[in-house]
Each structure stands twice: as C-alpha cells, then as structure tokens.
Amino acid sequence: MKRLLVLVLLSMYAMAMLAGCNTIAGAGKDVQKAGEKVEDAATGH
C-alpha cells in the first residue's frame, strides 16, 4: 500500500512539473513578443 501511495504521489509531482514547464515556456513567448513590439516602436517601424 505504501508503495502505491509513493508511486501516485511521484506521478502527480511529475505531471505538475511538466505542466509548469509548459506554462513558463508560454509566458516566455509572450514576453518575447512584447519585447519585439517595444523594439519596433523604438526603431520607428
């Protein structure tokens, strides 16, 4: 029973880490696009 509980908790932790990575990657892309807009505005394009 303890082994099953450990496996369940470990799999839940792994899923949370993977979901976090996707969220951070998406936020990074959003910040990059915002930076590009600011850069374009500064150069006058």
C-alpha distances in whole Angstrom, upper triangle without the diagonal:
4,5,5,6,9,10,11,12,14,16,17,19,20,21,23,25,26,27,29,31,32,33,35,37,38,39,41,43,44,45,47,49,50,51,53,55,56,57,59,61,62,64,65,64
4,5,5,6,9,10,11,12,14,15,16,18,20,21,23,24,26,27,29,31,32,33,35,37,38,39,41,42,43,45,47,48,49,51,53,54,55,57,59,60,61,63,62
4,5,5,6,9,10,10,12,14,15,16,18,20,21,23,24,26,27,29,30,32,33,35,36,38,40,41,42,44,46,47,48,50,52,53,54,56,58,58,60,62,61
4,5,5,6,9,10,11,12,14,15,17,18,20,21,23,24,26,27,29,30,32,33,35,36,38,39,41,42,44,45,47,49,50,51,53,55,56,57,59,61,59
4,5,5,6,9,10,11,12,14,15,17,18,20,21,23,25,26,27,29,31,32,33,35,37,38,39,41,43,44,45,47,49,50,51,53,54,55,57,59,58
4,5,5,6,9,10,10,12,14,15,16,18,20,21,23,25,26,27,29,31,32,33,35,36,37,39,41,42,43,45,47,48,49,51,53,54,55,57,56
4,6,5,6,9,10,10,12,14,15,17,18,20,21,23,24,26,27,29,30,32,34,35,36,38,40,41,42,44,46,47,48,50,52,53,54,56,54
4,5,5,6,9,10,11,12,14,16,17,18,20,22,23,24,26,27,29,30,32,33,35,37,38,39,41,43,44,46,47,49,50,51,53,55,53
4,5,5,6,9,10,11,12,14,15,16,19,20,21,23,25,26,27,29,31,32,33,35,37,38,39,41,43,44,45,47,48,49,51,53,52
4,5,5,6,9,10,11,12,14,15,17,19,20,21,23,25,26,27,29,31,32,33,35,36,37,39,41,42,43,45,47,48,50,51,50
4,5,5,6,9,10,11,12,14,15,17,19,20,21,23,25,26,28,29,31,32,34,35,36,38,40,41,42,44,46,47,48,50,49
4,5,5,6,9,10,11,12,14,16,17,18,20,21,23,24,26,27,29,30,32,33,35,37,38,39,41,43,44,45,47,49,47
4,5,5,6,9,10,11,13,15,15,17,19,20,21,23,25,26,27,29,31,32,33,35,37,38,39,41,42,43,45,47,46
4,5,5,6,9,10,11,13,14,15,17,19,20,21,23,25,26,27,29,31,32,33,35,37,38,39,41,42,44,46,44
4,5,5,6,9,10,11,12,14,16,17,19,20,22,23,25,26,28,29,31,32,34,35,36,38,40,41,43,44,42
4,5,5,6,9,10,11,12,14,15,16,18,20,21,23,24,26,27,29,30,32,33,35,36,38,39,41,42,41
4,5,5,6,9,10,11,12,14,15,16,19,20,21,23,25,26,27,29,31,32,33,35,36,37,39,41,40
4,5,5,7,9,10,11,13,14,15,17,19,20,21,23,25,26,27,29,31,32,33,35,36,38,40,38
4,5,5,6,9,10,11,13,14,16,17,19,20,22,23,25,26,28,29,31,32,34,35,37,38,37
4,5,5,6,9,10,11,12,14,15,17,18,20,21,23,24,26,27,29,30,32,33,35,36,35
4,5,5,6,9,10,11,12,14,15,16,19,20,21,23,25,26,27,29,31,32,33,35,33
4,6,5,6,9,10,11,13,14,15,17,19,20,21,23,25,26,27,29,31,32,33,32
4,5,5,6,9,10,11,12,14,16,17,19,20,22,23,24,26,27,29,31,32,31
4,5,5,6,9,10,11,12,14,15,16,18,20,21,22,24,26,27,29,30,29
4,5,5,6,9,10,11,13,14,15,17,19,20,21,23,25,26,27,29,27
4,5,5,6,9,10,11,13,14,16,17,19,20,21,23,25,26,27,26
4,5,5,6,9,10,11,12,14,16,17,18,20,21,23,25,26,25
4,5,5,6,9,10,11,12,14,15,16,18,20,21,23,24,23
4,5,5,6,9,10,11,13,14,15,17,19,20,21,23,21
4,5,5,6,9,10,11,13,14,16,17,19,20,21,20
4,5,5,6,9,10,11,12,14,15,16,18,20,19
4,5,5,6,9,10,10,12,14,15,17,18,17
4,5,5,6,9,10,11,12,14,15,17,15
4,5,5,6,9,10,11,12,14,15,15
4,5,5,6,9,10,10,12,14,14
4,5,5,6,9,10,11,12,11
4,5,5,6,9,10,11,10
4,5,5,6,9,10,10
4,5,5,6,9,9
4,5,5,6,5
4,6,5,6
4,6,8
4,6
4
